[in-house]
Amino acid sequence: AAAGKNAAPGLHMLPATKAIPKEMLPIVDKPMIQYIVDEIVAAGIKEILLVTHASKNAVENHFDTSYELESLLEQRVKRQLLAEV
């Protein structure tokens, strides 16, 4: 299992982090935290625990299942995108 703390404010990254948590700032086509999680999964770790601040719903929402989006992608036969979400 891996654990990560991302509850500290991103004051040094203002104004970008005023509306978006620093972990969710995009690098190319994904939020920063997704690259970290991808590396953890690639290393064979099966369980990941992220400690977030109550105001960081974006982090939680990013990793939560979006049944509506998955259904839409399945209907439109977008298997590549479906695998990514």
PAVEX-265947 format. One line per field, with one value per atom (N, C-alpha, C): residue in three letters; x, z negated, y negated; residue number from 1. Coordinates in nm, 2 decimals. Layout:
BEGIN
drenba Ala; ...;
X X; ...;
Z Z; ...;
Y Y; ...;
zafi NUM; ...;
//
This chain:
BEGIN
drenba Ala; Ala; Ala; Ala; Ala; Ala; Ala; Ala; Ala; Gly; Gly; Gly; Lys; Lys; Lys; Asn; Asn; Asn; Ala; Ala; Ala; Ala; Ala; Ala; Pro; Pro; Pro; Gly; Gly; Gly; Leu; Leu; Leu; His; His; His; Met; Met; Met; Leu; Leu; Leu; Pro; Pro; Pro; Ala; Ala; Ala; Thr; Thr; Thr; Lys; Lys; Lys; Ala; Ala; Ala; Ile; Ile; Ile; Pro; Pro; Pro; Lys; Lys; Lys; Glu; Glu; Glu; Met; Met; Met; Leu; Leu; Leu; Pro; Pro; Pro; Ile; Ile; Ile; Val; Val; Val; Asp; Asp; Asp; Lys; Lys; Lys; Pro; Pro; Pro; Met; Met; Met; Ile; Ile; Ile; Gln; Gln; Gln; Tyr; Tyr; Tyr; Ile; Ile; Ile; Val; Val; Val; Asp; Asp; Asp; Glu; Glu; Glu; Ile; Ile; Ile; Val; Val; Val; Ala; Ala; Ala; Ala; Ala; Ala; Gly; Gly; Gly; Ile; Ile; Ile; Lys; Lys; Lys; Glu; Glu; Glu; Ile; Ile; Ile; Leu; Leu; Leu; Leu; Leu; Leu; Val; Val; Val; Thr; Thr; Thr; His; His; His; Ala; Ala; Ala; Ser; Ser; Ser; Lys; Lys; Lys; Asn; Asn; Asn; Ala; Ala; Ala; Val; Val; Val; Glu; Glu; Glu; Asn; Asn; Asn; His; His; His; Phe; Phe; Phe; Asp; Asp; Asp; Thr; Thr; Thr; Ser; Ser; Ser; Tyr; Tyr; Tyr; Glu; Glu; Glu; Leu; Leu; Leu; Glu; Glu; Glu; Ser; Ser; Ser; Leu; Leu; Leu; Leu; Leu; Leu; Glu; Glu; Glu; Gln; Gln; Gln; Arg; Arg; Arg; Val; Val; Val; Lys; Lys; Lys; Arg; Arg; Arg; Gln; Gln; Gln; Leu; Leu; Leu; Leu; Leu; Leu; Ala; Ala; Ala; Glu; Glu; Glu; Val; Val; Val;
X 0.08; 0.00; 0.09; 0.04; 0.11; 0.02; 0.08; 0.01; 0.07; -0.01; 0.04; -0.04; 0.03; -0.04; -0.04; -0.16; -0.17; -0.27; -0.26; -0.35; -0.30; -0.17; -0.11; -0.16; -0.17; -0.21; -0.10; -0.14; -0.04; -0.01; 0.02; 0.04; 0.15; 0.25; 0.36; 0.33; 0.21; 0.17; 0.05; 0.02; -0.09; -0.05; -0.14; -0.28; -0.34; -0.25; -0.30; -0.38; -0.34; -0.40; -0.52; -0.56; -0.67; -0.80; -0.82; -0.94; -0.91; -0.79; -0.75; -0.65; -0.67; -0.57; -0.44; -0.33; -0.20; -0.18; -0.24; -0.22; -0.30; -0.40; -0.48; -0.43; -0.32; -0.27; -0.22; -0.26; -0.23; -0.08; -0.03; 0.10; 0.07; 0.09; 0.05; -0.10; -0.14; -0.28; -0.35; -0.27; -0.33; -0.29; -0.37; -0.34; -0.21; -0.13; 0.00; -0.01; -0.12; -0.13; -0.15; -0.21; -0.23; -0.10; 0.00; 0.13; 0.19; 0.18; 0.23; 0.16; 0.02; -0.05; -0.02; 0.00; 0.04; 0.17; 0.27; 0.40; 0.38; 0.30; 0.28; 0.21; 0.11; 0.05; 0.15; 0.23; 0.33; 0.43; 0.45; 0.55; 0.49; 0.36; 0.29; 0.22; 0.21; 0.14; -0.01; -0.09; -0.23; -0.33; -0.28; -0.37; -0.30; -0.37; -0.32; -0.42; -0.36; -0.44; -0.39; -0.48; -0.45; -0.52; -0.45; -0.50; -0.52; -0.64; -0.67; -0.74; -0.75; -0.82; -0.97; -1.06; -1.20; -1.24; -1.16; -1.19; -1.14; -1.07; -1.01; -1.10; -1.22; -1.31; -1.27; -1.19; -1.15; -1.06; -0.97; -0.89; -0.97; -1.07; -1.16; -1.24; -1.29; -1.38; -1.30; -1.17; -1.09; -1.07; -1.06; -1.03; -1.16; -1.27; -1.40; -1.46; -1.54; -1.60; -1.71; -1.70; -1.81; -1.89; -2.00; -2.08; -2.14; -2.18; -2.24; -2.14; -2.02; -1.91; -1.88; -1.86; -1.83; -1.94; -2.06; -2.18; -2.18; -2.15; -2.15; -2.03; -1.92; -1.80; -1.83; -1.89; -1.93; -2.03; -2.13; -2.23; -2.16; -2.07; -2.00; -1.88; -1.86; -1.75; -1.62; -1.59; -1.47; -1.39; -1.35; -1.28; -1.15; -1.07; -0.94; -0.97; -1.06; -1.09; -1.15; -1.23; -1.30; -1.19; -1.09; -0.98; -0.90; -0.89; -0.82; -0.90; -1.03; -1.11; -1.13;
Z 0.00; 0.00; 0.00; 0.06; 0.07; 0.01; -0.06; -0.12; -0.08; -0.06; -0.02; -0.08; -0.13; -0.19; -0.09; -0.05; 0.04; -0.02; -0.15; -0.21; -0.24; -0.21; -0.23; -0.13; -0.16; -0.06; 0.03; 0.16; 0.26; 0.27; 0.16; 0.16; 0.25; 0.26; 0.35; 0.50; 0.53; 0.67; 0.70; 0.61; 0.64; 0.76; 0.84; 0.84; 0.90; 0.96; 1.03; 0.93; 0.81; 0.71; 0.64; 0.68; 0.61; 0.64; 0.76; 0.81; 0.83; 0.85; 0.87; 0.77; 0.71; 0.62; 0.69; 0.63; 0.70; 0.76; 0.69; 0.74; 0.88; 0.90; 1.02; 1.14; 1.11; 1.22; 1.34; 1.46; 1.57; 1.61; 1.64; 1.71; 1.84; 1.95; 2.08; 2.09; 2.06; 2.08; 1.96; 1.84; 1.72; 1.60; 1.49; 1.37; 1.31; 1.25; 1.19; 1.11; 1.02; 0.93; 1.01; 1.13; 1.21; 1.25; 1.28; 1.31; 1.20; 1.08; 0.95; 0.93; 0.94; 0.92; 1.03; 1.15; 1.26; 1.23; 1.17; 1.14; 1.02; 0.92; 0.81; 0.86; 0.95; 1.00; 1.09; 1.17; 1.25; 1.16; 1.04; 0.95; 0.88; 0.91; 0.86; 0.73; 0.68; 0.56; 0.59; 0.51; 0.54; 0.47; 0.35; 0.27; 0.25; 0.27; 0.26; 0.17; 0.07; -0.02; 0.00; 0.03; 0.05; -0.06; -0.14; -0.24; -0.18; -0.18; -0.12; -0.22; -0.18; -0.26; -0.22; -0.30; -0.28; -0.15; -0.12; -0.01; 0.12; 0.12; 0.25; 0.31; 0.34; 0.40; 0.54; 0.61; 0.74; 0.75; 0.64; 0.64; 0.62; 0.53; 0.50; 0.63; 0.69; 0.81; 0.93; 0.94; 1.05; 1.04; 0.92; 0.91; 0.88; 0.87; 0.85; 0.98; 0.97; 1.09; 1.15; 1.27; 1.34; 1.43; 1.37; 1.45; 1.57; 1.56; 1.68; 1.79; 1.76; 1.86; 1.92; 1.84; 1.89; 1.98; 1.95; 2.03; 2.16; 2.16; 2.28; 2.38; 2.32; 2.40; 2.46; 2.38; 2.43; 2.54; 2.53; 2.64; 2.77; 2.75; 2.87; 2.92; 2.86; 2.89; 2.88; 2.78; 2.75; 2.65; 2.69; 2.60; 2.55; 2.63; 2.59; 2.47; 2.49; 2.38; 2.26; 2.28; 2.17; 2.08; 2.15; 2.07; 1.99; 2.03; 1.96; 1.84; 1.84; 1.73; 1.63;
Y 0.12; 0.00; -0.12; -0.23; -0.36; -0.46; -0.56; -0.67; -0.80; -0.90; -1.03; -1.14; -1.24; -1.35; -1.47; -1.51; -1.63; -1.73; -1.76; -1.84; -1.98; -2.01; -2.14; -2.24; -2.37; -2.47; -2.49; -2.53; -2.56; -2.71; -2.77; -2.92; -2.96; -2.89; -2.93; -2.92; -2.86; -2.85; -2.94; -3.03; -3.13; -3.21; -3.26; -3.25; -3.12; -3.04; -2.92; -2.82; -2.82; -2.72; -2.79; -2.91; -2.97; -2.89; -2.84; -2.77; -2.62; -2.58; -2.44; -2.39; -2.28; -2.23; -2.20; -2.22; -2.21; -2.07; -1.96; -1.83; -1.81; -1.90; -1.89; -1.97; -2.05; -2.13; -2.04; -2.07; -1.98; -1.99; -1.87; -1.86; -1.78; -1.85; -1.80; -1.77; -1.65; -1.61; -1.55; -1.55; -1.48; -1.57; -1.56; -1.63; -1.57; -1.65; -1.61; -1.49; -1.48; -1.36; -1.23; -1.24; -1.12; -1.05; -1.13; -1.08; -1.00; -1.06; -0.99; -0.86; -0.86; -0.74; -0.64; -0.68; -0.59; -0.52; -0.59; -0.54; -0.44; -0.47; -0.38; -0.25; -0.26; -0.14; -0.06; -0.12; -0.06; 0.02; -0.03; 0.04; 0.16; 0.18; 0.30; 0.28; 0.16; 0.13; 0.13; 0.20; 0.22; 0.13; 0.08; -0.01; -0.14; -0.25; -0.38; -0.46; -0.53; -0.61; -0.76; -0.84; -0.99; -1.06; -1.14; -1.22; -1.36; -1.41; -1.54; -1.63; -1.76; -1.86; -1.85; -1.89; -1.88; -1.97; -2.07; -2.16; -2.10; -1.99; -1.93; -1.83; -1.86; -1.77; -1.73; -1.81; -1.78; -1.66; -1.64; -1.52; -1.40; -1.41; -1.29; -1.26; -1.36; -1.34; -1.29; -1.32; -1.27; -1.12; -1.07; -0.92; -0.85; -0.91; -0.85; -0.80; -0.69; -0.64; -0.73; -0.76; -0.84; -0.75; -0.69; -0.60; -0.66; -0.79; -0.85; -0.87; -0.91; -0.92; -0.79; -0.69; -0.55; -0.50; -0.52; -0.48; -0.55; -0.68; -0.76; -0.71; -0.69; -0.64; -0.50; -0.42; -0.28; -0.29; -0.38; -0.39; -0.44; -0.53; -0.59; -0.51; -0.39; -0.30; -0.37; -0.44; -0.51; -0.43; -0.31; -0.21; -0.27; -0.34; -0.39; -0.49; -0.58; -0.68; -0.61; -0.51; -0.44; -0.37; -0.32; -0.25; -0.36; -0.48; -0.59; -0.64; -0.63; -0.68; -0.57;
zafi 1; 1; 1; 2; 2; 2; 3; 3; 3; 4; 4; 4; 5; 5; 5; 6; 6; 6; 7; 7; 7; 8; 8; 8; 9; 9; 9; 10; 10; 10; 11; 11; 11; 12; 12; 12; 13; 13; 13; 14; 14; 14; 15; 15; 15; 16; 16; 16; 17; 17; 17; 18; 18; 18; 19; 19; 19; 20; 20; 20; 21; 21; 21; 22; 22; 22; 23; 23; 23; 24; 24; 24; 25; 25; 25; 26; 26; 26; 27; 27; 27; 28; 28; 28; 29; 29; 29; 30; 30; 30; 31; 31; 31; 32; 32; 32; 33; 33; 33; 34; 34; 34; 35; 35; 35; 36; 36; 36; 37; 37; 37; 38; 38; 38; 39; 39; 39; 40; 40; 40; 41; 41; 41; 42; 42; 42; 43; 43; 43; 44; 44; 44; 45; 45; 45; 46; 46; 46; 47; 47; 47; 48; 48; 48; 49; 49; 49; 50; 50; 50; 51; 51; 51; 52; 52; 52; 53; 53; 53; 54; 54; 54; 55; 55; 55; 56; 56; 56; 57; 57; 57; 58; 58; 58; 59; 59; 59; 60; 60; 60; 61; 61; 61; 62; 62; 62; 63; 63; 63; 64; 64; 64; 65; 65; 65; 66; 66; 66; 67; 67; 67; 68; 68; 68; 69; 69; 69; 70; 70; 70; 71; 71; 71; 72; 72; 72; 73; 73; 73; 74; 74; 74; 75; 75; 75; 76; 76; 76; 77; 77; 77; 78; 78; 78; 79; 79; 79; 80; 80; 80; 81; 81; 81; 82; 82; 82; 83; 83; 83; 84; 84; 84; 85; 85; 85;
//
